[in-house]
Amino acid sequence: MTQTRILTGITTSGTPHLGNYVGAIRPAIAASLAPDVESFYFLADLHALIKVQEPERVQRSTLEIAAAWLACGLDPAKVWFYRQSEIVEIPELSWFLTCVAGKGMLNRAHAYKAAVDKNRAEGEDDDAAITAGLFMYPVLMSADILAFNANQVPVGRDQIQHIEMARDVGQRFNHLYGEHFVLPEALIEESVATLPGLDGRKMSKSYDNTIPLFAPRETLKKLIYSIVTDSRAPGEAKDTEGSALFQIYQAFASVEETQAMRRAFAEGIGWGEAKQALFERIDGEIAPLRAKYETLMARPQDIEAILVDGARRVRAQHVSPRMKALREAVGLRDLSQTATKASAKAESKTTLPVFKQYREADGQFYFKLADGDEVLLQSRGFASPKDAGQLIAALKAGKSDVAALLAAADAVDDARRDAVAAALAAIVQAEAEAQAAKDSATS
């Protein structure tokens, strides 16, 4: 069975809250149970260093987040679960990608631009207090993704740009050094809830309006009772639209429970009664998880062992072999093998045509089919890299034919049609043989 590889990173910069649980933890763990999915979850402690310079906070957050995911049902025996900083190849790959990433692309990164805009608004120098870590954040994120050839990365809409950058960097590397990276896609879950916080704004550490996921029962109740509501008295109809209390309840309740609460709002339920119902519904789901979390937090050595073992296995089975090939690709090689490698590379370039993807200055995405230095076919422009990538993937898998390839290309003269057809046939055969060899090795 072909599995879709999905990768999720969790920055270790704070305490998990209900918004994290509803928006990321719960749906991700549910998705990991699908038989056609191979899931990677990592604690992004290197990313945390960009905005947190308190060592104890990074350590504590790493422990809390790891314990939270495990308490909520993440099974380290069925997924890949590891700490980013223990995959020592990630910083190395980040450097390889830094050497092909365009500075102009990084200048357009949302986080960097927002920091520059803030400095300008305050009359400061553009780059005042902006670290190279913040500027290079998209490259490190690209390394996290490309190291595992992840197919999909679940992200919010504000993170889509980072996935597009990972695609751009991966395409550039593939163009220079051959087809090494799968180009990832952003996985946007429209149905995943974004919880409001205590003040009605998005629940976020930045707003200090969060409800900690595993707050003690009495603390949880106190926080829920502090959710901002309007002044309508018991007996007065209340609006569900825009109600933080109702939105949070809906994220935890069944369809039937949600409909009943909607009717109660229309009938004028008192805010105190509604908050009590919300507290009981959340505590009913969280209490068993809280008990597991507290047990895990009392044994940090067990969590450490899980993370160390996860990093060891993921390095051995995924990262180290890939990095060996990437070092070879960029020229970091055993000098005694120079002649052999050069000969093999020359032979490979002349025997198998390749698709190469790239982005032009017009903002459009293109691909070409090349046999060595000869370009057999040049595609038309695509508005989305995903569209171009999906067509190439279908062609390589033999799911699309020469007609589909020619339809996506600029004009191809009759003399080259046979060459294009032969090249595509060779690629499909090579892909099939490679997949068969992979299946045989893993069976």
C-alpha positions as CSV (number, residue, x, y, z in Angstrom):
1,M,0.0,0.0,0.0
2,T,1.3,3.4,-1.0
3,Q,1.3,5.7,2.1
4,T,1.0,9.5,2.1
5,R,3.8,10.9,4.3
6,I,2.5,13.7,6.6
7,L,4.8,15.8,8.8
8,T,3.8,18.0,11.7
9,G,6.1,20.2,13.8
10,I,5.2,21.7,17.2
11,T,7.3,24.7,18.4
12,T,8.4,24.2,22.0
13,S,7.9,27.8,23.2
14,G,4.9,27.5,25.6
15,T,2.3,25.4,27.4
16,P,-0.3,23.6,25.3
17,H,-3.7,25.1,25.5
18,L,-7.3,24.1,24.4
19,G,-6.8,25.8,21.0
20,N,-3.7,23.6,20.3
21,Y,-5.7,20.5,21.3
22,V,-8.7,21.2,19.1
23,G,-6.8,22.7,16.2
24,A,-3.8,20.4,16.0
25,I,-3.4,17.6,18.5
26,R,-6.8,15.9,18.3
27,P,-7.2,16.0,14.5
28,A,-3.5,15.0,13.9
29,I,-3.7,12.0,16.2
30,A,-7.0,10.9,14.6
31,A,-5.4,11.3,11.1
32,S,-2.4,9.2,12.1
33,L,-4.6,6.2,12.6
34,A,-5.4,5.9,8.9
35,P,-3.6,2.9,7.3
36,D,-2.6,4.9,4.2
37,V,-0.8,7.6,6.2
38,E,2.8,7.6,7.5
39,S,3.0,10.3,10.2
40,F,6.0,12.3,11.4
41,Y,5.7,14.5,14.6
42,F,8.6,16.5,15.9
43,L,9.2,18.9,18.7
44,A,10.6,22.0,17.0
45,D,13.1,23.1,19.7
46,L,15.5,24.6,17.2
47,H,12.7,26.9,15.9
48,A,11.9,27.8,19.5
49,L,15.3,29.4,19.9
50,I,14.4,32.0,17.4
51,K,12.0,33.7,19.8
52,V,12.8,32.2,23.2
53,Q,16.1,32.9,24.9
54,E,15.1,31.3,28.2
55,P,16.7,27.8,28.4
56,E,14.4,26.6,31.2
57,R,11.3,27.6,29.3
58,V,12.4,25.7,26.2
59,Q,13.2,22.6,28.2
60,R,9.9,22.9,30.2
61,S,7.9,23.5,27.0
62,T,9.5,20.5,25.3
63,L,8.5,18.3,28.2
64,E,5.0,19.6,28.4
65,I,4.3,19.3,24.7
66,A,5.7,15.8,24.5
67,A,3.7,14.7,27.5
68,A,0.5,16.4,26.0
69,W,0.8,14.5,22.7
70,L,1.5,11.2,24.4
71,A,-1.4,11.7,26.9
72,C,-3.8,12.5,24.0
73,G,-3.1,9.2,22.4
74,L,0.0,9.5,20.2
75,D,1.6,6.1,19.9
76,P,5.4,6.2,19.3
77,A,5.3,2.6,18.0
78,K,3.0,3.6,15.1
79,V,4.3,7.1,14.2
80,W,7.7,8.8,14.0
81,F,8.0,11.0,17.1
82,Y,11.3,12.8,17.7
83,R,13.0,16.0,18.9
84,Q,14.2,18.2,16.0
85,S,17.6,19.1,17.6
86,E,18.5,15.4,17.8
87,I,18.4,15.0,14.1
88,V,21.8,16.4,13.6
89,E,21.5,16.2,9.8
90,I,18.8,18.8,9.8
91,P,21.2,21.8,10.3
92,E,23.5,20.3,7.7
93,L,20.7,20.0,5.1
94,S,19.6,23.5,6.1
95,W,23.0,24.8,5.0
96,F,22.8,22.9,1.7
97,L,19.4,24.6,1.1
98,T,20.7,28.0,2.3
99,C,23.3,27.8,-0.6
100,V,20.5,27.6,-3.2
101,A,17.8,29.7,-1.6
102,G,17.3,33.1,-3.0
103,K,17.7,36.1,-0.6
104,G,14.9,37.9,-2.5
105,M,12.5,35.0,-1.6
106,L,13.5,35.2,2.1
107,N,13.0,39.0,2.0
108,R,9.3,38.3,1.3
109,A,8.8,36.0,4.2
110,H,5.8,37.2,6.2
111,A,7.5,37.0,9.7
112,Y,10.5,39.0,8.5
113,K,8.4,41.6,6.6
114,A,6.2,42.0,9.7
115,A,9.3,42.7,11.9
116,V,10.7,45.2,9.4
117,D,7.3,47.0,9.2
118,K,7.2,47.2,13.0
119,N,10.7,48.7,13.0
120,R,9.7,51.3,10.4
121,A,6.5,52.2,12.3
122,E,8.6,52.8,15.4
123,G,11.2,54.8,13.5
124,E,13.9,52.2,13.9
125,D,16.4,50.8,11.4
126,D,14.8,48.1,9.2
127,D,16.7,45.3,10.7
128,A,16.9,46.5,14.3
129,A,16.8,43.5,16.7
130,I,16.0,41.1,13.9
131,T,18.2,38.0,14.1
132,A,19.5,35.9,11.2
133,G,17.6,33.1,12.8
134,L,14.3,34.8,12.1
135,F,15.4,35.6,8.6
136,M,16.5,32.0,7.8
137,Y,13.5,30.4,9.5
138,P,11.9,29.3,6.2
139,V,15.1,27.5,5.2
140,L,15.2,25.5,8.4
141,M,11.5,24.7,8.0
142,S,12.3,23.6,4.5
143,A,15.0,21.2,5.8
144,D,12.5,19.8,8.3
145,I,10.2,18.9,5.5
146,L,12.5,17.9,2.7
147,A,14.7,15.7,4.9
148,F,11.8,13.3,5.0
149,N,10.3,13.9,1.5
150,A,7.0,14.7,3.2
151,N,4.0,14.7,0.8
152,Q,1.8,16.9,3.0
153,V,2.3,19.4,5.8
154,P,-0.8,20.5,7.8
155,V,-0.6,24.2,8.3
156,G,-2.9,27.2,8.9
157,R,-3.4,29.6,6.0
158,D,-0.8,32.0,7.5
159,Q,1.8,29.2,7.0
160,I,1.1,28.4,3.4
161,Q,4.0,30.7,2.3
162,H,6.5,28.5,4.1
163,I,5.4,25.4,2.2
164,E,5.6,27.3,-1.0
165,M,9.2,28.4,-0.1
166,A,10.1,24.7,0.7
167,R,8.8,23.8,-2.8
168,D,10.8,26.6,-4.4
169,V,14.0,25.6,-2.6
170,G,13.5,21.9,-3.3
171,Q,12.9,22.7,-7.0
172,R,16.0,24.8,-7.2
173,F,18.1,22.0,-5.6
174,N,16.5,19.4,-7.9
175,H,17.3,21.6,-10.9
176,L,21.0,21.9,-9.9
177,Y,21.7,18.4,-8.5
178,G,19.0,16.0,-9.9
179,E,15.7,14.8,-8.6
180,H,16.3,14.3,-4.8
181,F,13.3,15.9,-3.2
182,V,9.5,15.4,-3.3
183,L,7.8,18.7,-3.4
184,P,5.5,19.1,-0.4
185,E,1.9,20.3,-0.4
186,A,0.2,22.4,2.2
187,L,-2.6,20.5,3.8
188,I,-5.3,22.9,4.8
189,E,-8.0,21.4,7.1
190,E,-11.0,23.7,6.6
191,S,-13.1,21.8,9.1
192,V,-10.5,22.1,11.9
193,A,-11.7,24.6,14.5
194,T,-9.9,27.8,15.5
195,L,-10.9,28.4,19.1
196,P,-11.5,31.9,20.5
197,G,-9.8,32.7,23.8
198,L,-11.1,34.2,27.0
199,D,-11.6,37.7,25.4
200,G,-13.1,36.5,22.1
201,R,-10.0,36.9,20.0
202,K,-8.2,33.8,18.7
203,M,-6.8,31.7,21.5
204,S,-3.1,32.5,21.5
205,K,-0.2,32.9,23.9
206,S,0.5,36.2,22.2
207,Y,-2.8,37.6,23.5
208,D,-2.5,35.9,26.9
209,N,-6.0,34.6,26.6
210,T,-5.5,30.9,26.6
211,I,-6.9,28.0,28.7
212,P,-4.1,25.6,29.4
213,L,-5.0,22.1,28.1
214,F,-4.3,20.3,31.4
215,A,-5.1,23.0,33.9
216,P,-6.3,21.5,37.2
217,R,-10.0,21.0,37.4
218,E,-10.7,24.1,39.6
219,T,-8.4,26.3,37.6
220,L,-10.2,25.1,34.4
221,K,-13.6,26.0,35.9
222,K,-12.4,29.4,37.0
223,L,-11.0,30.2,33.5
224,I,-14.2,29.1,31.8
225,Y,-16.3,31.3,34.1
226,S,-14.1,34.2,33.1
227,I,-14.9,34.0,29.4
228,V,-16.2,37.3,28.2
229,T,-20.0,37.4,27.5
230,D,-22.5,40.2,26.9
231,S,-24.9,41.7,29.5
232,R,-28.1,39.8,28.5
233,A,-29.9,38.4,31.5
234,P,-31.3,34.9,32.0
235,G,-34.5,34.6,29.9
236,E,-33.2,36.8,27.1
237,A,-32.4,35.1,23.8
238,K,-28.7,35.0,23.1
239,D,-26.8,34.9,19.8
240,T,-24.6,31.9,19.0
241,E,-22.9,33.9,16.2
242,G,-19.8,35.6,17.6
243,S,-20.2,33.9,21.0
244,A,-16.8,32.6,22.2
245,L,-18.6,30.4,24.8
246,F,-20.7,28.8,22.1
247,Q,-17.8,28.3,19.7
248,I,-15.7,26.6,22.3
249,Y,-18.7,24.4,23.4
250,Q,-19.2,23.4,19.7
251,A,-15.6,22.3,19.4
252,F,-16.1,19.7,22.2
253,A,-19.7,18.7,21.8
254,S,-21.5,16.2,19.6
255,V,-23.8,17.4,16.8
256,E,-26.8,16.6,19.1
257,E,-25.3,18.5,22.1
258,T,-24.5,21.5,19.9
259,Q,-28.1,21.6,18.6
260,A,-29.4,21.4,22.1
261,M,-27.1,24.3,23.2
262,R,-28.2,26.4,20.2
263,R,-31.8,25.9,21.3
264,A,-30.9,26.8,24.9
265,F,-29.3,30.1,23.7
266,A,-32.5,30.9,21.8
267,E,-34.5,30.2,24.9
268,G,-32.4,32.5,27.1
269,I,-30.1,30.2,29.0
270,G,-28.3,32.1,31.7
271,W,-24.6,32.7,31.2
272,G,-23.7,31.0,34.4
273,E,-25.6,27.9,33.4
274,A,-24.0,27.9,29.9
275,K,-20.5,28.2,31.4
276,Q,-21.2,25.3,33.8
277,A,-22.3,23.2,30.9
278,L,-19.2,24.1,29.0
279,F,-17.0,23.3,31.9
280,E,-18.6,19.9,32.4
281,R,-18.3,19.0,28.7
282,I,-14.6,20.0,28.5
283,D,-13.7,18.4,31.8
284,G,-15.5,15.2,30.8
285,E,-13.2,14.9,27.8
286,I,-10.0,16.2,29.3
287,A,-10.0,14.6,32.8
288,P,-8.9,11.1,31.7
289,L,-6.2,12.7,29.5
290,R,-5.1,15.0,32.4
291,A,-4.5,11.9,34.6
292,K,-2.2,10.4,31.9
293,Y,-0.5,13.7,31.4
294,E,0.3,14.1,35.1
295,T,1.7,10.6,35.2
296,L,3.9,11.3,32.3
297,M,5.1,14.7,33.7
298,A,6.1,12.9,36.9
299,R,8.5,10.6,34.9
300,P,10.4,12.9,32.5
301,Q,13.0,10.2,32.1
302,D,10.4,8.0,30.3
303,I,9.6,10.8,27.8
304,E,13.3,11.4,27.2
305,A,13.8,7.7,26.4
306,I,10.9,7.8,23.9
307,L,12.3,10.9,22.2
308,V,15.9,9.5,22.1
309,D,14.7,6.2,20.6
310,G,12.5,8.0,18.1
311,A,15.4,10.1,16.9
312,R,17.7,7.1,16.7
313,R,15.2,5.2,14.5
314,V,14.2,8.1,12.3
315,R,17.9,8.9,11.6
316,A,18.8,5.3,10.8
317,Q,15.8,4.6,8.5
318,H,15.2,7.9,6.9
319,V,17.6,10.8,7.3
320,S,21.1,9.3,7.3
321,P,20.7,7.4,4.0
322,R,19.2,10.4,2.4
323,M,21.9,12.8,3.6
324,K,24.6,10.4,2.3
325,A,23.0,10.7,-1.2
326,L,22.7,14.5,-0.9
327,R,26.4,14.9,0.2
328,E,27.3,12.9,-2.9
329,A,25.0,15.1,-5.0
330,V,26.6,18.4,-4.0
331,G,30.2,17.0,-4.3
332,L,31.1,16.2,-0.7
333,R,32.6,12.9,-1.7
334,D,35.2,10.3,-1.0
335,L,38.1,11.5,-3.1
336,S,39.3,8.0,-4.0
337,Q,36.0,7.5,-5.8
338,T,36.2,10.7,-7.9
339,A,36.6,9.0,-11.3
340,T,34.0,6.4,-10.7
341,K,31.4,8.8,-9.5
342,A,32.0,11.2,-12.3
343,S,31.7,8.4,-14.8
344,A,28.5,7.2,-13.2
345,K,27.0,10.7,-13.2
346,A,27.9,11.2,-16.8
347,E,26.3,7.9,-17.7
348,S,23.1,8.6,-15.8
349,K,22.7,12.0,-17.4
350,T,22.8,10.5,-20.9
351,T,20.6,7.4,-20.3
352,L,17.5,8.8,-18.6
353,P,15.6,12.0,-19.5
354,V,14.4,14.0,-16.5
355,F,11.6,16.5,-15.6
356,K,12.8,19.7,-14.1
357,Q,10.5,22.2,-12.3
358,Y,11.3,25.8,-11.7
359,R,9.7,29.3,-11.3
360,E,10.3,32.2,-13.6
361,A,10.4,35.9,-13.0
362,D,6.8,36.2,-14.2
363,G,5.7,34.3,-11.1
364,Q,4.5,31.3,-13.1
365,F,5.7,27.7,-12.5
366,Y,7.1,25.7,-15.4
367,F,8.7,22.3,-16.1
368,K,10.8,21.0,-18.9
369,L,11.7,17.5,-20.1
370,A,15.4,17.3,-20.8
371,D,17.7,14.6,-22.1
372,G,21.1,15.7,-21.0
373,D,21.6,19.2,-22.3
374,E,18.8,18.8,-24.9
375,V,15.4,20.2,-24.0
376,L,12.8,17.9,-25.6
377,L,9.8,19.8,-24.3
378,Q,9.0,23.1,-22.5
379,S,5.8,23.4,-20.6
380,R,3.4,26.4,-20.6
381,G,3.2,28.4,-17.4
382,F,1.2,27.2,-14.4
383,A,-0.3,29.5,-11.8
384,S,0.3,26.9,-9.0
385,P,3.4,24.7,-8.4
386,K,0.9,22.0,-7.2
387,D,-0.7,21.8,-10.6
388,A,2.6,21.3,-12.4
389,G,3.8,18.9,-9.8
390,Q,0.7,16.8,-9.9
391,L,0.9,16.4,-13.7
392,I,4.5,15.4,-13.5
393,A,3.7,12.8,-10.8
394,A,0.9,11.4,-12.9
395,L,3.2,11.2,-16.0
396,K,5.9,9.4,-14.0
397,A,3.4,6.9,-12.6
398,G,2.0,6.2,-16.1
399,K,-1.3,7.6,-15.1
400,S,-1.2,10.3,-17.9
401,D,0.0,9.7,-21.4
402,V,2.0,11.6,-24.1
403,A,-1.2,13.4,-25.2
404,A,-1.6,15.0,-21.8
405,L,2.1,15.9,-21.8
406,L,1.9,17.6,-25.2
407,A,-1.3,19.4,-24.2
408,A,0.5,21.0,-21.3
409,A,3.5,22.1,-23.4
410,D,4.4,24.8,-25.7
411,A,4.3,23.8,-29.4
412,V,6.3,20.6,-30.1
413,D,7.2,20.0,-33.7
414,D,6.4,16.6,-35.3
415,A,10.1,15.6,-35.4
416,R,10.3,15.7,-31.6
417,R,7.1,13.9,-30.8
418,D,8.7,10.5,-31.1
419,A,11.6,11.6,-28.9
420,V,9.1,12.9,-26.2
421,A,7.2,9.7,-26.3
422,A,10.3,7.6,-25.9
423,A,11.6,9.8,-23.1
424,L,8.3,9.5,-21.2
425,A,8.3,5.7,-21.7
426,A,11.8,5.5,-20.3
427,I,10.9,7.6,-17.3
428,V,7.8,5.5,-16.5
429,Q,9.7,2.3,-16.8
430,A,12.5,3.6,-14.5
431,E,10.0,4.8,-11.9
432,A,8.2,1.4,-11.9
433,E,11.5,-0.4,-11.5
434,A,12.6,1.9,-8.7
435,Q,9.2,1.4,-6.9
436,A,9.4,-2.4,-7.3
437,A,12.9,-2.4,-5.9
438,K,11.7,-0.3,-2.9
439,D,8.7,-2.6,-2.3
440,S,11.0,-5.6,-2.4
441,A,13.4,-4.1,0.1
442,T,10.7,-3.2,2.6
443,S,8.7,-6.5,2.3
